[in-house]
Amino acid sequence: MTKTEVSISPASGKLGVLLPGMGAVSTTFIAGVEAVKKGLSEPIGSLTQMGRLRLGKRSENRSAAIKDFVPLADLNNLVFGGWDIFPDSAYEAAAKAKVLEPELLSQLKNELSQIKPMPAVFDPNYITQISGEYVKKGKTKMDLADQLREDIRNFKKNNGCDRLVMVWCASTERYTDPSPCHQTVQAFEKALLENDPMIAPSMIYAYAALKERVPYANGSPNRSVEIPALQELARELRVPVCGSDFKTGQTFMKTLVAPGLKSRLLGLSGWYSTNILGNRDGEVLADPGSFKTKEVSKLSVLEQILEPETYPTLYGKVHHQVQINYYPPRGDNKEGWDNIDIVGWLGYPMQIKINFLCRDSILAAPIVLDLAIFMDLAQRSSFYGIQEWLSFYFKSPLAAEGLKPEHDLQVQLLKLHNTLRFLGKEELINHLGLTYYGIVEE
Ligand SMILES: NC(=O)c1ccc[n+]([C@@H]2O[C@H](COP(=O)([O-])OP(=O)(O)OC[C@H]3O[C@@H](n4cnc5c(N)ncnc54)[C@H](O)[C@@H]3O)[C@@H](O)[C@H]2O)c1
């Protein structure tokens, strides 16, 4: 098959969505899908469910709902499973996470109570703030990977699934530096057998998924499929992967505002971001090791959007600071403050303040849904390796080696839309628009 004659296999049968980590984000996602299926709510925030795509020239006035334009898995065909270090069902975990109103939850109790996690692969060296007993035991990390692979196969069989996808929604692991065992598949597999401490649980899940040819998306900032060894494996086995770190609250705002400032060539002297967050994610991020992982992910965004090396006068000296403060009273309702010091004509300083009172998991849940559905589309379209067209959903989007990732939300959306047009065999849109005005011909 060449890149111009892609053919998409049908989205028939059930799609199993496997979620390492069944906490606030996962349960809000599952509950949301069940609520939509019951007609209790609309899938607000989901491109796959509510998005439309312009087709052809503007003068044609054509557009299509994304879900009618390309063959996507239907919500009624999704089946959910996952792993956690606590044995709580999705209903119990959702009740503890306190994201959703008890009244809504009670209407979904039947569906959510049936979803029980499988015992997790966990390493307290990677997450220090929480511990649970519901974990697998194995002599080696390879042994643990084999147990996960068996879980995956059993889940597929027991639930009559045609296809599976995996989206990592577990807690953020501590920051890890790249290590030689992350560099090649061979070194990685040797390290699994030798219990190398540099192999994080999230890497073991990613490895197990890839070996079972299951597309893998990483919703948190820790190094999981982000290492060369697993990307090599994804290419070798022809499996789609993407990451990292769902782009939801403050970084979502940053990737809207920063490209706007840059497009008008307004300078920047500082950007101070702070948050309060009281959920379990906030608790884990109170650990400096886990926060460092998040900080690296959040800080990289501005630098890559602003390109200080290309625009030294405007962005050569930006003071960028990011803080997350664990503050239990707010639970999942995160509040973020941004103070942006900008510089205009003749060097005059100005300020922008953003105060975003958001709900963390409410913003993340539709992203999990879209990733599950689009990763399945990618696999049915024979796409493999890093799915750059899904950068739209990530704070630290993965890109092919040697390429800078694209952070500008609107450029990311254009890429996503054009990928869908390509799959639907429609003309790509570059917004040139020359046909609508004159050019004097000599
Ligand atoms: N909500 C957002 O807006 C947002 C945005 C970006 C990224 N994220 C990331 O998504 C992830 C989930 O966030 P959340 O709010 O649901 O957190 P959460 O703490 O509510 O849920 C995480 C779950 O993962 C479980 N877990 C930890 N280690 C595990 C392992 N090795 N295997 C299986 N389960 C494990 C925990 O027990 C917990 O139930 C976090 O990494 C977070 O940083 C969230």
The ligand as a Gaussian input file, in Angstrom:
#p B3LYP/6-31G(d) Opt

LIG

0 1
 N       -7.016000      15.463000      34.295000
 C       -6.242000      16.161000      33.516000
 O       -6.588000      17.243000      33.130000
 C       -4.937000      15.584000      33.101000
 C       -4.193000      16.284000      32.160000
 C       -2.989000      15.759000      31.733000
 C       -2.539000      14.565000      32.226000
 N       -3.250000      13.906000      33.168000
 C       -2.681000      12.685000      33.681000
 O       -3.621000      11.642000      33.653000
 C       -3.282000      10.716000      34.671000
 C       -4.537000      10.356000      35.450000
 O       -5.035000      11.477000      36.144000
 P       -6.182000      11.253000      37.224000
 O       -6.637000      12.607000      37.628000
 O       -7.161000      10.267000      36.747000
 O       -5.352000      10.627000      38.432000
 P       -5.900000       9.655000      39.565000
 O       -4.872000       9.703000      40.633000
 O       -7.309000       9.940000      39.921000
 O       -5.899000       8.227000      38.853000
 C       -4.737000       7.545000      38.559000
 C       -4.940000       6.086000      38.919000
 O       -3.788000       5.364000      38.510000
 C       -3.581000       4.339000      39.468000
 N       -2.217000       3.838000      39.271000
 C       -1.049000       4.364000      39.682000
 N       -0.027000       3.621000      39.229000
 C       -0.554000       2.610000      38.520000
 C        0.005000       1.530000      37.803000
 N        1.315000       1.354000      37.748000
 N       -0.840000       0.690000      37.160000
 C       -2.189000       0.861000      37.216000
 N       -2.766000       1.873000      37.901000
 C       -1.954000       2.730000      38.538000
 C       -3.887000       4.997000      40.783000
 O       -4.167000       4.062000      41.785000
 C       -5.094000       5.853000      40.419000
 O       -6.311000       5.171000      40.644000
 C       -2.196000      11.372000      35.524000
 O       -0.932000      10.883000      35.140000
 C       -2.296000      12.812000      35.135000
 O       -1.089000      13.517000      35.292000
 C       -4.452000      14.385000      33.610000

